[in-house]
């Protein structure tokens, strides 16, 4: 069989200049988490924040917080952006930076992303060697635009596994096909996701190729 043809928009991403290619890939498939309500509830419980206080933080009624958490009401774009900023993973504490160093120094193909936004936070040299652009151009960028169909399906199934409901869910292993990307190529392989909590309670995801 011949090589699968890339959609026109994606072909344009792969043939543009490196920095432009990354930006275009992000716009092709920008990740918008449908799970912010669950993440908000978990953040409140972890930090002992009552719904009324959360409502004051976001300038909404307490009933809106309740409906967000139960998935009964969609957030406005500005509300979603503010919540994503609150819940996004940042490696600011010393312990979090130590975790990043362990990932960076690993001899295996492994990287660390924000569990909510899929922004790349840390990466081993082996994994970086698989990229088609320098690691510096990908750090801090969401990798969601490069995911495979299998990754998309597994992401959609995480809530059924209790991924965001418990403090330390079991790791998830699955097979992923290839993605036809020259920027962040994914070859057919067995993958493992492990959810870890940072010092502030926000979550990161360790991604391993087995």
C-alpha positions in Angstrom: 0.0 0.0 0.0 1.2 3.6 -0.7 1.9 6.0 2.1 -1.2 7.5 3.6 -1.8 11.1 2.3 -1.8 13.9 4.9 -4.8 16.2 5.0 -4.0 19.4 3.1 -3.9 21.5 6.3 -1.5 19.1 7.9 0.7 18.8 4.9 1.1 22.6 5.0 2.2 22.2 8.6 4.9 19.7 7.8 6.4 21.7 4.9 6.5 25.1 6.6 9.5 26.5 8.5 10.0 24.8 11.9 8.6 27.5 14.2 5.7 28.1 11.8 5.0 24.3 11.6 4.7 24.0 15.3 2.3 27.0 15.5 0.2 25.6 12.7 0.0 22.2 14.3 -1.3 23.7 17.4 -4.1 25.5 15.4 -5.0 22.3 13.5 -5.9 20.5 16.7 -5.8 22.7 19.7 -6.7 20.6 22.8 -9.7 21.9 24.7 -10.2 19.8 27.8 -13.8 18.7 28.3 -12.9 17.6 31.9 -12.4 21.0 33.6 -15.4 20.5 35.8 -13.9 17.3 37.3 -10.5 19.0 37.6 -12.1 22.0 39.4 -13.9 19.8 41.9 -10.7 17.9 42.6 -8.8 21.1 43.1 -11.4 22.4 45.5 -11.4 19.3 47.6 -7.6 19.2 47.6 -7.3 22.8 48.7 -10.4 22.7 50.9 -12.1 25.5 48.9 -15.9 25.7 49.2 -18.1 26.2 46.2 -19.0 29.7 47.4 -15.4 30.8 47.6 -14.7 29.3 44.1 -17.7 31.2 42.8 -16.2 34.4 44.2 -12.9 33.7 42.5 -14.5 33.3 39.1 -17.2 36.0 39.6 -20.1 33.6 39.1 -23.0 32.2 41.2 -22.4 29.2 43.4 -24.9 27.3 41.3 -22.7 27.8 38.2 -19.7 26.1 40.0 -22.0 23.2 40.9 -23.2 22.8 37.3 -19.7 23.1 35.9 -18.5 20.3 38.2 -21.5 18.1 37.3 -21.1 18.7 33.6 -24.5 20.4 33.3 -23.3 23.8 32.2 -20.6 24.8 29.7 -18.1 27.4 30.6 -17.7 30.7 28.7 -14.3 31.0 26.9 -13.0 33.5 29.4 -14.0 31.3 32.3 -12.4 28.3 30.7 -9.2 30.1 30.1 -9.0 31.3 33.6 -9.6 27.9 35.0 -7.1 26.3 32.7 -4.5 28.8 34.0 -5.3 27.9 37.6 -5.2 24.2 37.0 -2.3 23.9 34.5 0.9 22.2 35.7 3.9 24.4 36.5 7.2 23.0 37.7 7.8 25.8 40.2 8.6 24.0 43.5 11.9 22.3 44.2 10.3 18.8 44.3 8.7 19.4 40.9 11.9 20.6 39.4 13.6 17.4 40.7 10.9 15.3 38.9 11.7 17.2 35.7 15.4 16.4 36.1 14.7 12.7 36.6 12.8 12.8 33.3 15.4 14.8 31.5 18.2 12.4 32.7 16.3 9.2 31.9 18.0 7.0 29.3 14.6 5.9 28.0 12.2 7.5 25.6 10.0 9.4 28.1 8.5 12.9 28.5 6.4 14.8 31.0 3.3 16.9 30.0 0.6 18.8 31.8 -2.2 16.4 32.3 -4.8 19.1 31.5 -3.3 21.0 28.5 -0.7 18.5 27.2 2.1 21.1 27.3 5.5 19.6 27.2 7.3 20.2 30.5 10.3 17.8 30.5 11.9 15.4 28.1 14.7 12.8 28.0 17.5 13.1 25.4 16.3 9.8 23.8 12.8 11.2 23.3 14.1 14.6 22.1 16.3 12.8 19.5 13.0 11.6 17.9 11.8 15.1 17.3 12.2 16.8 14.0 12.9 20.2 15.6 15.0 21.3 18.6 13.6 20.5 22.0 13.6 24.2 22.9 11.0 24.9 20.2 8.6 22.3 21.8 9.0 22.9 25.5 6.0 24.7 26.9 3.9 23.8 23.7 0.9 21.5 23.7 1.7 18.2 21.9 -2.0 17.5 21.3 -1.8 18.5 17.7 0.5 15.5 17.0 -1.5 12.8 18.7 -2.6 9.6 16.9 -6.1 8.3 16.6 -5.4 5.7 19.3 -4.2 8.5 21.7 -7.4 10.5 21.0 -9.6 7.5 21.8 -7.6 6.7 25.0 -7.9 10.3 26.2 -11.6 10.2 25.7 -11.9 7.0 27.8 -9.9 8.2 30.8 -12.9 9.5 32.8 -14.5 6.1 32.6 -11.3 4.8 34.3 -11.5 7.3 37.1 -8.3 9.0 35.9 -9.3 12.4 37.3 -11.4 11.3 40.2 -8.7 9.7 42.4 -5.4 10.9 43.8 -3.2 8.2 42.2 -5.0 6.3 39.4 -3.4 3.1 37.9 -1.1 3.6 34.9 -2.7 3.1 31.5 -1.0 1.1 28.8 -2.1 0.9 25.2 -0.8 0.5 21.6 -0.5 3.6 19.4 -0.1 3.7 15.7 1.9 6.3 13.8 1.0 9.9 13.1 2.7 10.9 9.9 4.4 13.9 11.6 7.9 15.0 10.9 7.9 17.4 13.9 6.9 15.0 16.6 6.8 11.6 14.9 5.1 8.7 16.7 6.0 5.2 15.5 3.7 2.2 16.2 4.5 1.3 19.8 3.3 0.4 23.3 2.7 3.4 25.5 2.2 4.0 29.2 0.7 7.0 30.9 1.1 7.6 34.6 -0.6 10.5 36.4 1.5 12.3 39.0 0.7 15.2 41.3 2.9 18.2 41.7 3.5 20.1 45.0 0.5 22.3 44.4 -1.8 19.4 43.6 -2.0 20.0 39.9 -1.3 17.0 37.7 1.3 16.0 35.2 1.4 12.9 33.0 4.5 10.8 32.5 4.5 9.4 28.9 6.7 6.3 28.3 7.4 4.2 25.2 7.7 0.6 26.3 
